[in-house]
Amino acid sequence: MKLDKTQKQLRKTMLADLRAVNGKLFTNSFSGLTVAVRPACNVPNPKFFHVSTAQCDFVDDGFKRKQGEYLALLRLIWEGSYCIVPANYRSIEEIGLDAMEFFVMD
């Protein structure tokens, strides 16, 4: 499935919203996983982060980065389908990489 024109525009808008709150996206084409992470609140050192994921199905489809980003962002920003993860003195990069490792389906 490719993104249509509306979905492409919405992805760009959600990506800008994510960056505005110092959130980040992480992708792994080998595992087909995309992870979106953002601080739970707008403070200098947040204690919690929101994490959402999207996993591609290699059986029916190949990895499409923008489609994974769209789904992860949609779940994080519009649907509210995310996990709340404590920071535990980790950076957003460490949380994203830990989530990538945790959510990979073997």
C-alpha positions as CSV (number, residue, x, y, z in Angstrom):
1,M,0.0,0.0,0.0
2,K,1.3,3.4,-0.9
3,L,0.3,6.6,0.9
4,D,-2.2,8.7,-1.0
5,K,-1.9,12.5,-1.3
6,T,-3.9,13.2,1.9
7,Q,-1.8,10.7,3.9
8,K,1.4,12.2,2.6
9,Q,0.4,15.6,3.8
10,L,-0.8,14.4,7.1
11,R,2.5,12.5,7.6
12,K,4.4,15.7,7.0
13,T,2.2,17.6,9.4
14,M,2.5,15.0,12.1
15,L,6.3,14.8,11.6
16,A,6.5,18.6,12.1
17,D,4.3,18.3,15.3
18,L,6.6,15.5,16.6
19,R,9.7,17.6,16.0
20,A,8.1,20.7,17.6
21,V,7.9,18.8,20.9
22,N,11.4,17.3,20.5
23,G,10.2,13.9,19.5
24,K,12.0,11.4,17.2
25,L,11.4,8.6,14.8
26,F,13.4,5.5,14.6
27,T,13.3,2.9,11.8
28,N,14.9,-0.4,11.1
29,S,14.4,-1.7,7.6
30,F,15.8,-5.2,8.5
31,S,13.1,-5.8,11.2
32,G,10.5,-3.6,9.5
33,L,9.9,-1.7,12.7
34,T,9.2,2.0,13.1
35,V,9.1,3.6,16.5
36,A,7.9,7.1,17.3
37,V,8.9,8.7,20.7
38,R,7.9,12.0,22.3
39,P,8.1,13.4,25.8
40,A,5.0,13.0,27.8
41,C,5.1,16.6,28.9
42,N,7.0,19.7,27.7
43,V,9.7,20.1,30.4
44,P,13.5,20.1,30.1
45,N,14.1,16.6,31.5
46,P,10.8,14.6,31.1
47,K,10.4,11.6,33.4
48,F,8.1,9.8,30.9
49,F,7.9,9.3,27.2
50,H,5.1,8.2,24.8
51,V,6.1,5.4,22.5
52,S,4.2,4.0,19.5
53,T,5.2,1.4,16.9
54,A,4.4,0.2,13.4
55,Q,5.6,-3.2,12.1
56,C,5.5,-4.1,8.4
57,D,4.4,-7.5,7.2
58,F,7.2,-8.9,5.1
59,V,4.9,-11.7,3.9
60,D,2.5,-9.4,2.0
61,D,4.6,-6.3,1.6
62,G,8.1,-5.0,1.7
63,F,9.4,-2.4,4.1
64,K,8.2,1.1,3.3
65,R,9.7,3.7,5.6
66,K,7.2,6.5,5.0
67,Q,4.2,4.1,5.5
68,G,5.7,2.9,8.8
69,E,6.3,6.5,9.9
70,Y,2.7,7.5,9.0
71,L,1.2,4.6,11.0
72,A,3.5,5.1,14.0
73,L,2.8,8.9,14.0
74,L,-1.0,8.3,13.5
75,R,-1.1,6.0,16.5
76,L,1.0,8.4,18.6
77,I,-0.6,11.7,17.8
78,W,-4.1,11.1,16.5
79,E,-5.3,7.8,18.0
80,G,-3.5,8.0,21.4
81,S,-2.3,4.4,21.0
82,Y,1.0,4.5,22.7
83,C,2.9,3.1,25.7
84,I,4.1,5.3,28.5
85,V,7.7,4.6,29.3
86,P,9.7,6.0,32.2
87,A,12.9,7.8,31.3
88,N,15.0,6.3,34.1
89,Y,17.8,8.8,33.2
90,R,17.8,7.7,29.6
91,S,17.9,10.0,26.6
92,I,15.2,9.9,23.9
93,E,17.7,8.1,21.6
94,E,18.3,5.4,24.2
95,I,14.5,5.0,24.7
96,G,13.9,4.7,21.0
97,L,16.7,2.1,20.6
98,D,15.4,0.2,23.6
99,A,11.9,0.2,22.2
100,M,13.3,-1.0,18.8
101,E,14.9,-3.9,20.6
102,F,11.9,-4.7,22.8
103,F,9.2,-4.6,20.1
104,V,11.0,-6.6,17.3
105,M,9.0,-9.6,16.5
106,D,11.2,-12.7,16.0
